Each structure stands twice: as C-alpha cells, then as structure tokens.
Amino acid sequence: MENILEVKNLSVSFKTFFGEVEAVRDISFTVEKKQTVAIVGESGCGKSVTANSIVRLLPQPPAFYKSGEIFFKGENILEKSEKEMVDIRGNKISMVFQDPMTSLNPTMKIGRQITEGLMLHQKLNAADARQKAIDILNLVAVPEPEKRLKAYPHQFSGGMRQRVMLAISMVSNPNLMIADEPTTALDVTVQAQILDLMKSLQEEYGMSIILITHDLGVVADMANKVEVMYAGQLMEEGSVEEIFYKTAHPYTKQLLESIPRLDMDRKEKLHAIKGSPPDLYIPPKGCPFFERCNQAMVICDMKMPPINQHSQTHYTRCWQYHPYGKLARGENE
C-alpha cells in the first residue's frame, strides 16, 4: 500500500526562559492510504505537538524543528512556503481539534465558519457554498441543517459541536484527517456516534486518519496501526492486534493494565503507573521510562535503547530484546 504520509527522524523543541524543551525526539512513522494510525500515550508525551508539526501550526518561535522530514504525498512539508501550506491545511490535510468550543469562533455563525473554507479552497460563490454546507451538515447527521447554519457554537451541544468540526474538516474532501482527542469530554454514547461517523466518512471518501488519543478503547475500535509515545519518543509500534495481544514494551503493558476491566473484583484497585515522566528540559541519556519501569536494567539508564523488530509491522525501543539485555539477565543469545 502507498504511503500518504512519512515522518522521518522528526525532532521538535520549544525555546523557553528556562531553556530548551525537547518535546518530540527523533520519531519516525508512516500512514498509508485509507489507514487509521493512532498515536497514544499519557498527557504531555508529545502527541499533539506531533500532530501540529505535520501541518506546521506550531508558533515559531518558541517552537522550532531541530531535525527530520515530513513527506506528504512525496513532498517535504517542511520545505513548503506559508502560502503553499495555506493550500494544504484544511484542503488536503484537515484538523479536528480537541475542544470544539475553543476551536470554533464564538462570534461567528456556524454557516459562515463552514462556507469560508468552501469559498477559499473550492472557489465557490456564496450560494453554492451555502448549499454545500447544508449537504455537509446532513452528511454528519446535524438535524435541520438550514436552520443550524444560522446558529452560534454556544447553541450546540458538545456532540453537535464535534459534528460541526467534522463537517468543517470535510469541506474539501481531504486526503488526511488529523483528529486530536475528538471524543474528549463527550459521554460514551456520543463518543460512539462520533467514532462511527468518522469511520463512515473514511469509507465514503477514502481518506487516511491520524487519531491522537489516550483512550485505548477508542484505539481498539478505530485504528489499524498504533504508535505508543512516551516523553517525546515512540516506544512501540504495531498493528492493533500486536499492541493489545503481543505487547512488548513495559510502558505499553502498564498502559493496558491501567484500563478498568468488566471482570474486575469490586475491591480490586485500579493499576496506576508509578512516578512521573522525565523532565524534557534535561532529557535522560537512557530510556525515558527507566525510573518507572518494573523490568529496568542498569544499561537502560546509561544508553538510549535501540529499535527492535519483532515482525514486519511490530517494533519496540527497549533493551530487554537486545543481546545486551539478554546477557544482563543471564540469558543465552
């Protein structure tokens, strides 16, 4: 399958009064056509920075790209001018942001917020743009779309605002949608509706999706491939089946153990990952998960672990699968 997006050795930092924060550190991954790739991890691990880096929405300064390349349909986005990026954003790559209430303009009617993109990217006149906006609201199951075009964001429920965000993201039939926590603060019923809507839109338009989330239940329902992120790095990559049933990295294992189960005893305590992520003002020399890992070895604190391949699609960054790690545990190579 052809890759629509290739991120190669990307590192992104922020300049602050206290020094440089290395938010994303040497990550690489691909997204194929019609594929859904989930990026998961704790808050602050670099998921949203990665998403915003792809469409160059990070303010520069304080953000800056230290190294790496981002190829979209074979062209390096980091070499594009701002004028070229305006044509890509919202047209070929769309964003669905975490909080629709802050992403939608509270002073503008919904109709205008949808038609602006249509008139900019598709060069439609006002009447045609309005009709297409009605069609798009119908597509995302917003009732009475003609009436809703005249409403303001505060007149919508959280679920309906997220549907409007999806409508705005779909105005130009994008090749890639980046959804940053699209179901945050929604109840489970509305979450399921939004996820079903995203899947139906993907089927109808054949687009790829990057799904940023910390909810592994959403990942199981939506994704084909999973990137597990921690402290600005990718710790494990694999298919949904490999991540859930052939889990290799200690961090991924602990993430999965922290999910409440239906068969849990009422008195059983929920699992929590002890400790806190490292300070990215001074990133550790070794594995960033060392201080919290229940399988850590001396070498883990001394040197960054290599990437180990378990199958054609399954990779981890962990010393325990390297010959050095096996020797440290007294195992034969």
C-alpha positions in Angstrom: 0.0 0.0 0.0 1.2 3.5 -0.8 2.2 5.8 2.0 0.4 9.2 2.0 2.5 10.5 4.9 6.1 9.7 6.0 7.5 11.3 9.2 11.3 10.7 9.3 13.5 11.4 12.3 11.4 14.3 13.4 12.6 16.3 16.4 10.7 19.4 17.7 11.7 21.7 20.5 10.5 24.8 22.3 12.7 27.7 23.4 11.7 28.9 26.9 13.0 31.3 29.5 14.4 28.2 31.4 15.9 26.6 28.3 15.1 24.2 25.5 12.2 21.7 25.9 12.7 18.7 23.6 9.0 17.9 23.1 9.4 15.4 20.2 12.6 13.4 19.8 13.6 11.6 16.7 10.3 9.9 15.8 9.5 8.1 12.5 6.3 6.6 11.3 4.2 6.3 8.1 0.5 6.5 7.3 -0.9 4.5 4.3 -3.8 5.5 2.1 -7.2 4.7 3.8 -5.3 3.7 7.0 -6.1 4.8 10.6 -3.0 5.3 12.7 -3.5 6.0 16.4 -0.9 7.9 18.5 -1.4 7.0 22.2 0.3 7.9 25.4 0.0 9.9 28.6 -0.8 13.7 28.6 2.4 15.7 27.8 4.1 12.9 25.9 4.2 14.9 22.6 1.1 13.6 20.8 -0.4 17.0 20.0 2.9 18.6 19.2 3.5 15.8 16.6 0.0 16.4 15.1 0.5 20.2 14.9 4.0 19.7 13.5 2.6 17.8 10.5 0.5 20.8 9.4 3.0 23.4 10.8 0.6 25.0 13.2 3.2 25.4 16.0 4.1 29.1 16.6 7.7 29.7 15.5 9.2 30.9 17.9 9.1 29.4 20.5 8.8 26.1 18.6 11.4 25.1 16.1 12.1 21.9 14.0 15.5 20.6 15.1 15.7 17.9 12.5 13.7 15.5 10.4 11.5 15.5 7.3 7.7 15.2 6.8 6.7 13.9 3.4 3.0 14.3 2.4 2.3 12.7 -1.0 6.0 12.6 -1.7 6.7 16.3 -1.0 8.5 17.6 2.1 6.1 19.8 4.1 9.0 21.4 6.0 10.3 22.9 2.7 6.9 24.5 1.7 6.3 28.2 1.9 3.5 29.5 4.2 1.4 30.3 1.1 1.7 26.7 0.0 0.8 25.5 3.5 -2.4 27.5 3.4 -3.4 25.4 0.3 -2.6 22.2 2.2 -4.2 22.9 5.5 -7.9 22.3 5.5 -7.8 21.3 1.9 -5.6 18.3 1.7 -4.9 17.8 5.4 -7.7 18.7 7.8 -7.6 19.0 11.6 -10.3 18.1 14.2 -9.2 19.8 17.4 -9.5 18.6 20.9 -12.1 21.1 22.2 -14.6 22.3 19.6 -15.8 25.1 21.9 -12.5 26.8 21.8 -11.8 25.8 18.1 -15.0 27.3 16.8 -15.3 31.1 16.6 -17.9 32.0 19.2 -18.8 35.3 17.4 -19.5 33.7 14.0 -22.5 31.7 12.9 -21.8 28.1 12.0 -22.8 28.6 8.4 -20.1 31.2 7.9 -17.4 29.1 9.5 -18.2 26.2 7.1 -18.6 28.3 3.9 -15.4 30.2 4.4 -13.4 27.1 3.7 -15.5 26.2 0.7 -15.1 29.7 -0.8 -11.3 29.7 -0.1 -10.4 26.2 -1.3 -13.0 25.4 -3.8 -13.7 28.9 -5.1 -17.5 28.5 -4.7 -19.8 31.5 -4.7 -21.8 32.3 -1.6 -25.0 30.5 -2.8 -23.2 27.3 -3.8 -21.1 27.3 -0.7 -24.2 27.6 1.5 -25.9 24.6 -0.3 -22.8 22.5 0.1 -22.6 23.5 3.8 -26.1 22.2 4.2 -25.2 18.9 2.4 -22.1 18.5 4.7 -24.2 19.1 7.9 -26.6 16.5 6.6 -23.7 14.1 6.0 -22.6 14.4 9.6 -26.1 14.0 10.9 -26.8 17.5 12.2 -30.6 17.9 12.2 -32.3 20.8 10.5 -29.1 22.0 8.8 -30.7 25.0 7.1 -31.7 26.3 10.5 -28.5 25.3 12.2 -26.4 27.3 9.7 -27.7 30.5 11.4 -26.8 29.3 14.9 -23.8 30.1 17.0 -21.5 27.5 18.6 -22.9 28.0 22.1 -26.3 27.0 20.8 -25.0 23.4 20.1 -24.4 20.5 22.5 -20.8 19.1 22.8 -21.6 16.3 20.5 -23.2 18.5 17.9 -20.2 20.9 18.1 -17.9 18.0 17.3 -20.1 17.1 14.4 -19.7 20.6 13.1 -15.9 20.3 13.5 -16.0 17.1 11.4 -18.1 19.0 8.8 -15.6 21.8 8.6 -12.7 19.3 8.3 -14.5 17.5 5.4 -15.4 20.6 3.2 -12.6 19.9 0.7 -12.6 16.1 0.8 -9.1 15.9 2.4 -6.6 13.1 1.8 -5.7 13.0 5.5 -7.6 13.9 8.7 -5.8 14.5 11.9 -8.2 14.1 14.9 -6.7 15.3 18.2 -8.7 13.7 21.1 -12.0 14.0 19.1 -14.1 12.4 21.8 -12.8 14.3 24.9 -15.5 15.4 27.4 -18.2 13.6 25.5 -20.3 10.9 27.1 -19.9 7.3 25.9 -23.0 7.3 23.8 -22.0 10.4 21.9 -18.4 9.1 21.7 -19.6 6.0 19.9 -21.7 8.2 17.5 -18.7 10.4 16.6 -16.4 7.4 16.1 -19.0 5.7 13.9 -19.3 8.9 11.9 -15.6 9.2 11.4 -15.5 5.6 10.1 -18.3 6.2 7.7 -16.7 9.4 6.4 -13.4 7.5 5.9 -15.2 4.7 4.0 -17.1 7.2 1.8 -14.1 9.5 1.0 -11.2 7.0 1.2 -9.1 9.3 3.4 -6.4 8.4 6.0 -6.8 9.3 9.7 -4.3 10.1 12.4 -6.0 9.7 15.7 -4.5 11.3 18.7 -5.8 9.8 21.9 -5.1 8.4 25.4 -8.2 6.2 25.3 -7.2 2.7 24.3 -10.8 1.7 23.9 -11.1 4.2 21.1 -7.9 2.8 19.6 -9.3 -0.8 19.6 -12.4 0.4 17.8 -10.8 2.7 15.2 -7.2 2.0 14.4 -5.3 -0.3 12.1 -1.8 0.7 13.4 -0.7 2.1 16.8 2.2 4.3 17.8 2.9 4.3 21.5 4.5 7.6 22.6 6.3 8.5 25.8 8.4 11.5 26.7 8.6 12.7 23.1 9.6 9.3 21.7 7.9 6.3 20.0 8.4 3.3 22.3 6.4 0.8 20.4 4.7 0.4 17.0 2.5 -2.3 15.7 -0.9 -3.4 14.5 -3.9 -3.2 16.9 -3.6 -7.0 17.4 0.1 -6.8 18.2 -0.2 -3.9 20.6 -3.1 -5.5 22.5 -2.2 -9.2 22.4 1.5 -9.3 21.8 2.5 -6.3 23.9 6.3 -6.0 24.1 7.2 -2.7 25.8 6.9 -2.4 29.6 5.3 1.0 29.2 2.6 -0.3 26.8 2.0 -3.2 29.2 1.4 -0.8 32.1 -0.9 1.4 30.0 -3.0 -1.6 29.1 -3.1 -2.8 32.8 -4.4 0.6 33.8 -7.7 0.1 31.8 -10.6 -0.9 34.0 -12.0 -4.4 33.2 -15.5 -5.6 33.3 -14.4 -8.8 35.1 -12.5 -6.9 37.9 -13.4 -7.6 41.5 -15.2 -4.7 43.2 -12.5 -4.5 45.8 -9.6 -4.7 43.3 -7.7 -1.4 43.0 -7.1 0.1 39.6 -3.5 -0.1 38.3 -1.5 3.1 38.1 1.9 3.7 36.6 4.1 4.9 39.5 6.2 8.0 39.2 6.2 10.8 36.7 7.5 11.3 33.1 11.1 12.8 32.9 11.8 16.5 32.7 12.3 17.3 28.9 14.4 20.3 29.8 17.0 17.8 30.6 16.1 14.5 28.8 17.6 11.3 30.1 20.6 9.8 28.3 19.0 6.3 28.6 15.5 5.0 28.3 13.0 7.7 29.4 10.8 5.1 31.1 13.7 3.8 33.2 12.6 5.4 36.5 9.1 3.9 36.3 9.9 0.6 34.6 9.5 -2.7 36.6 11.9 -4.5 34.2 14.7 -1.9 34.2 18.3 -2.9 33.9 21.5 -0.8 34.5 22.1 -0.3 30.8 18.6 1.2 30.5 19.8 4.2 32.5 23.1 4.6 30.6 22.2 4.5 26.9 19.1 5.0 24.7 17.7 1.6 23.7 17.9 0.5 20.1 14.8 -0.2 18.0 14.0 -3.9 17.9 11.9 -5.6 15.2 9.5 -8.4 16.2 7.6 -8.7 12.9 7.2 -6.8 9.7 4.9 -4.3 11.5 5.9 -4.6 15.2 8.8 -2.6 16.7 9.9 -1.6 20.2 12.6 0.7 21.7 13.7 -1.4 24.6 16.9 -3.0 25.9 15.3 -6.3 27.0 15.1 -7.6 23.5 18.7 -6.7 22.6 21.5 -9.2 23.0 23.0 -6.9 25.7 19.7 -7.1 27.7 19.6 -10.8 27.4 23.2 -11.0 28.7 22.4 -8.7 31.5 19.6 -11.1 32.6 21.9 -14.1 32.3 20.1 -15.5 29.2 21.9 -17.1 26.2 21.8 -15.1 22.9 
